[in-house]
Amino acid sequence: MARYLAAYAGQLALNTLRHRLAALAQWHQVHGFVDPTRAPVVRQVLKGIQTLHPSVEKRATPLQLTQLGQVTTWLEDAAAAAQSRGDRAAELRHLRDRALLLLGFWRGFRGDELTRLQVNHLRLVPGEGMTCFLPHSKSDRRHAGTTYKVPALSRWCPVAATMTWVAATALHEGPLFRAVNQWGGIAAAPLHPNSLVRLLRRIFREAGLSSPDDYSGHSLRRGFAGWANANGWDVKALMEYVGWRNVHSAMRYLDGADPFARQRIEASLPEAPALPRPATT
């Protein structure tokens, strides 16, 4: 294990190596073997890699609320245009993409969570919202499943978008988000988590967002976390809503309302002295 880490130290990011160790650790634990990743030498090698190969953590660009509105409006217009010309496949894709975008943003879901949502695990609560049950998630250590509450909103509503997609496809069970073929047929399997980055970037590009390749599957969660933080949510409330178990996980998604501290510094600067008026003749 230590030799493997040393061999890939200069090729892979430290976070990638950590993720691979986590996967190996889980496999050993599930099958009842001793976890080799907990050996002191492995931890020492990781610490050495961090010292020898320091790097700035690359974070996804957060999707801002105004951008969410821009993309949602574009998807609604595109779906209506596709319907008017009889393009069933395009209409369904736009309806799916709108539901995926709004549900992912307002619930702060990760890409893998979106792809694991099941139609038969959705429950509509009239006038309030909708619940989504996930049998297991990254933060669900006891594997008891987690129920997420989704609010019904007056604008850019994730519940209405999801119900419209479900009604259009007549889905009653199985994966919520699936591929749509060129004839408008719905796949049986869910979208693959690795396909979401390409899907989101394509949507953002077509909707006219600048630098669409800067976004990733974490952009929806980072966007919601930033919006909530800027609108007065405290970290505890945000952690409970999204499902983070520790503050460190939450802070990785928060840039703060004033990330460069410009507003705080400007507020403490003395006012510039007034210049004397020029003499008049």
C-alpha positions in Angstrom: 0.0 0.0 0.0 2.8 2.4 0.9 4.7 1.5 -2.3 1.6 2.2 -4.4 1.2 5.6 -2.8 4.8 6.5 -3.4 4.6 5.3 -7.1 1.7 7.6 -7.9 2.6 10.5 -5.6 3.8 12.7 -8.5 1.0 11.7 -10.9 -2.2 11.8 -8.9 -3.6 14.5 -6.6 -3.5 13.8 -2.9 -7.3 13.8 -2.7 -7.4 11.2 -5.4 -5.0 9.0 -3.5 -7.1 9.5 -0.3 -10.3 8.5 -2.2 -8.6 5.3 -3.4 -7.5 4.5 0.1 -11.0 5.0 1.3 -12.4 2.6 -1.3 -9.8 0.0 -0.4 -10.5 0.5 3.3 -14.2 0.0 2.8 -13.7 -3.2 0.8 -11.5 -4.7 3.5 -14.0 -3.8 6.2 -17.0 -5.2 4.3 -15.2 -8.5 3.7 -13.9 -8.8 7.3 -10.2 -8.3 6.6 -7.8 -6.1 8.6 -7.7 -2.6 7.1 -4.2 -2.1 5.7 -4.8 1.6 5.1 -4.7 2.3 8.8 -1.1 1.1 9.1 1.2 3.8 10.5 3.6 3.6 7.5 0.7 4.4 5.1 -0.2 7.5 7.2 3.5 8.5 7.2 3.8 8.2 3.4 0.6 10.3 2.9 2.1 13.0 5.1 5.3 12.9 3.2 3.5 13.2 -0.1 1.6 16.2 1.2 5.0 17.8 2.1 6.8 17.0 -1.1 3.9 17.6 -3.5 1.9 20.5 -2.1 -1.0 21.7 -4.3 -3.9 24.0 -4.1 -7.2 22.2 -3.8 -9.2 22.7 -7.0 -12.8 23.5 -6.2 -15.8 23.5 -8.5 -17.2 26.9 -9.5 -20.5 27.4 -7.6 -23.6 28.0 -9.6 -25.0 31.3 -8.5 -28.8 31.9 -8.0 -29.0 34.3 -11.0 -27.3 31.7 -13.2 -29.7 29.0 -11.9 -32.6 31.3 -13.0 -31.0 31.9 -16.4 -30.5 28.2 -17.1 -34.0 27.3 -15.8 -35.6 29.8 -18.0 -33.6 28.6 -21.0 -34.6 25.0 -20.3 -38.3 25.9 -20.0 -38.2 27.9 -23.3 -36.3 25.0 -25.0 -38.8 22.4 -23.8 -41.8 24.5 -25.0 -40.1 25.0 -28.4 -39.4 21.3 -28.7 -43.0 20.5 -27.9 -44.3 22.9 -30.5 -42.2 21.3 -33.3 -43.0 17.8 -32.1 -39.6 16.8 -30.9 -40.5 14.5 -28.1 -36.9 13.5 -27.3 -35.7 17.0 -26.9 -38.7 18.0 -24.8 -38.1 15.2 -22.4 -34.4 15.9 -22.1 -35.1 19.5 -21.2 -37.7 18.6 -18.7 -35.3 16.0 -17.1 -32.5 18.5 -17.0 -34.6 21.2 -15.4 -35.8 18.8 -12.7 -32.2 17.5 -12.1 -30.8 21.1 -11.9 -33.4 22.5 -9.5 -33.5 19.4 -7.3 -29.8 19.2 -7.2 -29.4 22.9 -6.3 -32.2 23.4 -3.7 -31.4 20.1 -1.9 -27.6 20.5 -2.2 -27.3 16.9 -3.6 -24.1 15.4 -5.0 -24.2 13.9 -8.4 -24.2 10.3 -7.1 -27.1 11.1 -4.9 -29.1 12.5 -7.8 -28.5 9.3 -9.9 -29.6 7.1 -7.0 -33.0 8.7 -6.5 -35.9 6.4 -7.1 -39.4 7.4 -8.3 -41.1 5.1 -5.8 -39.1 6.8 -3.0 -40.7 10.3 -3.7 -43.6 11.4 -1.6 -45.6 14.6 -2.4 -46.8 16.7 0.5 -49.5 19.0 -0.9 -48.8 22.7 -0.2 -45.5 22.0 1.5 -43.1 20.1 -0.7 -41.8 16.6 -1.3 -39.7 14.0 0.5 -36.9 11.9 -1.1 -35.7 8.8 0.5 -32.1 7.5 -0.2 -31.4 4.0 1.2 -27.8 4.9 1.7 -25.5 7.9 1.2 -21.9 8.9 1.9 -22.8 10.4 5.3 -25.1 7.6 6.3 -22.6 5.5 8.3 -25.3 3.2 9.8 -26.8 2.5 6.4 -30.3 3.2 7.8 -31.3 5.5 4.9 -32.0 9.2 4.9 -35.2 11.1 4.1 -34.6 14.6 2.5 -37.3 17.3 2.5 -37.6 19.3 -0.7 -39.5 22.7 -0.4 -42.2 23.7 -2.8 -41.2 27.2 -4.0 -43.1 30.0 -5.8 -40.3 30.3 -8.3 -37.7 27.8 -9.8 -39.5 25.1 -7.9 -37.8 21.7 -7.6 -41.0 19.9 -6.7 -43.0 21.2 -9.7 -40.1 20.4 -12.0 -39.7 16.9 -10.7 -43.4 16.1 -10.8 -43.6 17.5 -14.4 -40.8 15.2 -15.4 -42.4 12.2 -13.7 -45.8 12.9 -15.3 -44.3 13.4 -18.8 -42.5 10.0 -18.6 -45.3 8.1 -16.7 -42.6 6.6 -14.5 -43.9 4.8 -11.4 -40.8 3.1 -10.0 -37.1 2.8 -10.6 -34.5 5.4 -11.2 -35.7 9.0 -11.4 -33.1 10.4 -13.8 -32.5 8.3 -16.9 -31.2 8.7 -20.4 -33.6 9.6 -23.2 -32.8 8.2 -26.7 -33.3 9.9 -30.0 -36.9 8.6 -30.3 -37.9 9.8 -26.9 -37.6 6.3 -25.3 -36.6 6.3 -21.6 -33.8 4.0 -20.5 -34.3 1.5 -17.7 -31.0 2.3 -16.0 -30.1 5.6 -14.2 -27.8 8.2 -15.5 -24.2 7.3 -14.6 -22.6 9.6 -12.0 -19.6 10.2 -14.3 -21.9 11.5 -17.1 -23.3 14.3 -15.0 -20.3 16.6 -15.4 -20.6 16.5 -19.2 -24.4 16.8 -18.9 -24.2 19.9 -16.7 -21.5 21.6 -18.8 -23.5 21.0 -22.0 -26.6 22.5 -20.4 -24.7 25.5 -19.1 -23.0 26.0 -22.5 -26.3 25.9 -24.4 -27.9 28.3 -21.9 -25.2 30.8 -22.5 -23.2 30.7 -19.2 -19.6 31.8 -19.5 -16.8 29.3 -18.9 -19.1 26.2 -18.7 -16.1 23.9 -18.3 -15.3 25.4 -14.9 -18.4 23.7 -13.4 -18.6 20.1 -12.0 -21.0 17.9 -10.2 -20.3 19.8 -7.0 -21.3 23.2 -8.5 -24.9 22.7 -7.4 -24.1 22.0 -3.8 -21.5 24.7 -3.6 -23.9 27.2 -5.2 -26.7 26.4 -2.7 -24.2 26.5 0.3 -23.0 29.9 -0.8 -26.5 31.2 -1.3 -27.6 29.9 2.1 -24.6 31.4 3.8 -25.1 34.8 2.2 -28.7 34.7 3.3 -28.1 34.2 7.0 -28.1 30.4 7.4 -25.8 29.5 10.2 -23.4 26.5 9.7 -25.4 24.3 12.0 -28.6 24.8 10.1 -26.8 24.3 6.8 -25.2 21.1 8.0 -28.5 19.7 9.1 -30.2 20.6 5.9 -27.5 19.2 3.5 -26.5 16.3 5.7 -22.9 17.1 6.6 -21.7 15.3 9.7 -18.8 17.7 10.6 -17.9 21.3 10.2 -14.8 20.6 8.1 -17.0 19.1 5.4 -19.3 22.1 5.4 -16.5 24.7 5.3 -15.1 23.1 2.2 -18.2 24.3 0.3 -18.3 27.8 1.8 -16.4 30.8 0.5 -18.1 33.3 2.7 -20.1 36.4 1.7 -16.9 38.5 1.6 -14.1 36.0 0.7 -11.4 38.6 0.3 -12.5 40.6 3.4 -12.8 43.6 1.2 -16.0 44.9 2.7 -14.8 44.5 6.3 -11.5 46.3 5.6 -13.2 49.1 3.6 -15.7 49.7 6.4 -12.8 50.3 8.8 -10.8 52.7 6.6 -10.9 56.4 7.5 -12.7 58.6 5.0 -10.6 60.4 2.5 -10.1 64.1 3.5 -12.2 66.5 1.6 -10.2 68.5 -1.0 -10.4 72.3 -0.7 -12.6 73.9 -3.3 -10.7 75.8 -6.0 -10.8 79.5 -5.6 -13.2 81.4 -7.8 -12.4 84.7 -9.5 
